[in-house]
Amino acid sequence: MSVKDWARNYALKNSRNKSFSPKGYAGFTAVKSIGVLFEMDGNYTKIMDFADRLGKANKKVELMAYVPQKRNEITKQPQCSHFAKNETNWLGKPKGDVVRNFVQQSFDILLVLIPDSESPLQFVATASQAHFTVGWSNGGRFALDFEIKRKDENVATFFKELEHYLIFINR
């Protein structure tokens, strides 16, 4: 493990919101707000469609995207809150008001759609005040309350499984 990896893991561990105590998952019908973290890639349209479906189910949906390019190199602006590569420090930890505002929101569910273990969105996920975090298995790099193993690159398959489990799991 390199010094940078060690420092990144240490910073991730210490970025957790220690004063927050999660309520857990009370069932999909009780959910009012959902946060979604994702990287801008080929799944953008599918993620936006899924967010629209959640919105039509009377859920308040807030999206946060990471664009792995410098802000002045972005060709397609996401239609949601986002931050760029040059808005992170040397460890990949995001900085700025957009991220700070997202982290301070108390979501019933936080969907963490991070494709790899080096994403700056890990810092956002660990600092979040979400009551229940769910996402792709990440090899144990940071804690999720519920992990779904990613069978393929098709995010639509993941969303079907996610909907099934969120409705199936009920207190």
N, C-alpha and C positions, 0 to 999 in steps of 0.2 A: 504494500500500500504506500503510495507516494505521500509526501507531506501535504500536498494540496488535497488529496482524498481524505486524509486524516483530519485536516482543518475543516473541510466541508462537512464531514460526518459530525464533528464536534459542534459546528455552527448549527447544523440541522437539529441535533439533539437539544441544544439550548434555545432554539427558536420556538419550541413548544409553548403554548399559552398555559403556564403553570397555575394561574389563578382561576382558570375556567374549569368547571366540572360539567361534563356532558350529561344530558338527560337520557340518552339511549334512543331507541327507535320505538315509537308508539304505534306504528302501523301506517300504511300509505294514506288512509283516509284522514288521519290526523295531521298529516304533513301540510304545512302552509308555505314554506319557503325552501327552495333548492338552489344551491350554488353549483356551478359547473366549471371545472378547471380543465383546460385543454390546450394542446399545442396546435398552431396553424399548420395544417397539412392537408392531404387529400380528403380527409374526413370532415372538413369544415361544413359542407352543405348538410351532411347527415346529422351532424351535431346540432346545427341550427334547426333542422326539421324536428329532431327529438325535443329540443327546448320548446318549440312551438306547441308540440303535442302536450307537454307538461303544462304549459300556460293555458291551453284549452281545458285542461283538467282542473282549473282553478288553483294552480300552484304558482306562487311568485318565483320566477326563475331569474337568476343573476348569473351572467357568464363572464369568465375571465380567461383571456387567451394569452399565450406566450408566442410571440413571433420571433423565430430564431434568426433574425436578420437585424441589422442596424436600422434605426427608425427612418433614416433618409433613403434606405434601400428597399423599403416595403412597397411592393407594387399593388397588392390587393389589401386594402384596409378592412379589417374585420368589423362587423356591425355590432360590436360589444366592447366592453372595457378590455384593454390589452396593454402589454408592455413589450418592449423590444430588447434585443440582445445587449445593446449599449446602455440599457437601464438596469443592469445587474453589476454587482461588484466582482472581484476576481474569483470568488468562490461560486459565483452564479446566483447569489442571493439578490432578489429584486429589491429595488428601492423606488420611492416615489409615492405620491398621494393616491394614485389609482389602486395600487396594491394595498396600501394602508387602509383605505376605505373598504376594500373587499374583505380584508382580514377581520375588520371590526364588526362585520355583520354577523348576526347569529342565525345560521341556517339550520333547519331541521335535518337536512341531508346535504352532504357535499359529495358530488360526483368527481372523482379524480381520474381523469383520462390522460395519464402520462405514459407515453410510449417507451420511455427508457428511464433508467435509474439516475441519470445525471441532469434531469430537467430542473430548471429554476422554480418550476411550479411546486416542487417538493417543499420548498420553504413556505410557500403560501398555504399549502395543505396542512403542514404541521403547526403553523401559527393560527390557523382558522379557529373560530369559535363554533364550529359545526357540532351538532349533537350526535350525528351519525355520519361516518365517512365510509364511502364505498367506491371501489374502483378495480382496475386490473391488478392482478397479482404483480408485485414488484420485487420479489425475491427478498422480502423482509427488510428493505432499506429504511422504510419508515412505516409506522403502524397505521393500518386501516382497520375499521371495525368489521368490515365485510369485504372479502376479496373474491373476485370472479376470475378464474383462470382464462386467459385469452387463448382461444383455440385457433384463431386465424386473424388475419389483418382486417377482416370485415367488421367494422364497428356496428353495423346493423344487427349482426348476430349477438354481439354483446348487449345491445339495447333490448333485444327480445328477452335474453336471460335476465337482465337487470329488472325489467318490468315484471317478469314472472316472480322473481325472488322478493321484490319490494311489496308486491301484493300478497304473496304467500306468507311472508313473515309478518305476523300480526300478534300483538300482545294479547 
